[in-house]
């Protein structure tokens, strides 16, 4: 079982690695859902985590709010992906949607191409949960074909508890099997992580409190 801890900036990275973090998702401003951390934060975190063979996935999100981005914002995201490659991060997490809450395949493809050119693993983040169930099925196929490594998903809207979303997570995991990884997240703690992983049938989970309270 792999535990990915979601952290804000560098402050608690050493503590989380000491507690057994096996992968870090690095963010700024978690109170608003997470945005892209600074150059210095990424650099320091990658240098530190790599001493312990812990991969670092960097959030690529230029602002809080929705996942419909302007041309300027997409240019910023593209540059930030290049920065992550320069700083030797292991991967990036992002998601782009259209105004009618479809996967923005055109812009996703551009950013995926930039990431892969920089040897970065790509993760689709929880923008995925804004898609309808039928669109999620289609999106999983498209993401796997475009070599996205995994999808971070709550299995439903974040106002529902993780236990209420387990059945949908199981369905997603069954569809994804052998093609793309499902990474459950949102409300997963050190108290319920083992149960979630067992019930969904995955081998990894993601959370802010997955290794306990700070």
N, C-alpha and C positions, 0 to 999 in steps of 0.2 A: 504494500500500500504506500503510495506516494502522497505526501502532504505538502501542498503548495500554500504558502502563507502570503496573504495580501498585506503589504506594508506601505506606510506613508513616509516617504523620504528615507534617509539613512538611519535615523535615530535608533530604531529598534531592530535593525538588521542583525547586529552581533548577538543580541539576546535570542532572536528567533532561530538563528543557526545553532546557537548553543542548545536550544530546546529540541532541535532535531529537524528543522525545516529542510526539505529536500529540493524545493524550488521556490523562488521568490517572484511574486508579481509586484513590481515597483511602481508606485503611484505618487502623485501629489494630490492634495485636497480630497481625501477620502470622504469627508463630510458631504461633498457634492458629487459623489460617485466615482471620483478618481480622474485626474488629468495627467498630462505628461510632466514628469519631473524634470529638473534642470540638468544641464550638461554636467555640472559638478557632482550632483547627487548620483546620476547614472554612473559616472566614472568611478567614484568612491565605492559605490555598492558593488559594481562588477569586480573591481580589484579585490575587495574584501571577500565577497562570496566565492570567487574562483579559487581563492586560497584553500577553501574547504570543499571544492568541487561541487558547489551549489549553483545551478543555472539561474539566470536572471531574465525574466520576461518583463519588458517595459510597456506600460500603458501609453498608447498613442491616441490622445484625445485633447484637442486644443482648447476646449472649454467644457463646462458642465452644460446640462440641458439635453436637448434631443441629439439624434445622430444623423441629422440632415445637414450636410456641410456645404458651405459656399466654395467657390473656386479658390479664393484666397486661403480658406481654412485647409482645403485639400493640399494646397501647395506647402503650407506649414507642416502638415502631417507627413508629406513626402520627404521634406527636409529633416524632420525629426527621426524618421526611419533611417535615413542616411547617417545621422548622428549616432544612432544606436549601433549601427554596423561599425562605424569608426571607433566607438568605445568598447567594441567586442562584447556587446550584450548577446545573449543566446537567442532571444526572440522578441517579438512584439505582439501586443494585443490591441485590436481595434475592430470597429464595425461601422459600415456606412449604410444608411437607409435612404429611400426616396420619400417624397412628401406623403405618398399614400401607403407608407410602411411596408414597402417591399425591399428586398435586398438590392442595394445599388451595385449591380454586378459590374458596371463599367468602371466606376471609381474603385471598387474593391479590387478588381483585376489590376489596375494601375499600381495600387499600393502593394499588392501581393508581389507583383513583378519587381518592384524596387526592393522589397524585403528579401526575396530570394536571390536577387543579384548581390545583396550584401551578406549572404549566408545566414540569414535570420529565419528562425522558425516563426510561423504565423499562427496566431490564435484569434478566432472570432470570439469577441466578448459578449456580454449580456444584451447588447442590442438585438441579438438573436431572439430574445424572449419577447420582443415587441412584434414579431411575426406571428401570423395566425398558424394554427396547427398544420394546415395543408401546405402553407408556404414554408414552414420549418422543414417539412419532409423534402420539398424541392431544394431548399437552401442547403441541406446536408449533402445532397448529391452533388450540387454545384461546388460547394466548398471542398469536398473530397477530391473532385476531379481537378481542382485548381491547387491541390497540394497544401491545403490548410491542415495543420497538424491536429488541432483539436478545437472544440467548441466549449466555451465556458457558459453554462446555462443553469438557471434556477429551476427550469422545467415548468415555469409559469410566472405570473406577475409577482414582483417582490413583496407585495402586500399579503401574499399567502405564505404560510409556513412551509419549510422544506418538506415536512412530513406530508403535507397536502399535495405535493408535486411529485412524489416518488413514482406514481404509476406512469406519468408522462415521461419522466426521466428514463424509466425502464424501456418504454417504447422507443425513445430516441436512441438509447444505447443498443437496442436490438437492431434497429435500422443501420446504425453506424458501424456495427461490428465488422472488423477487417478492413474498413475504409478510412475512418476518421475517429479520433478519440472524443469521448464525452467526459467533460470535467464538471461535476456538480459543484455549485457554489451558491452563496447567499443564505445565511443563517446556519451554516455548518460550524459547529464548535467541537472542542475536545470531548464534550459529553455525548454528542450524537454522531460523530464522524464514522465510527465503526459500523453503526447500524445503517447509516445511509449507504455506505459503500457496499455492504452485504446485500441490502434490499434492491439496490439499483443494478448491482452486478458489475460495477466498475472497479478499477484498481487505483484510483486517485481521487482526491477531493481538494477543494479550495476554500479558504476562509480567512477572515481577519482574526478570529478567535480559535482557529483550528488547533493551535498549540497552547490554548489557555488565555486567560485574561492578562493584559499587560499591567 
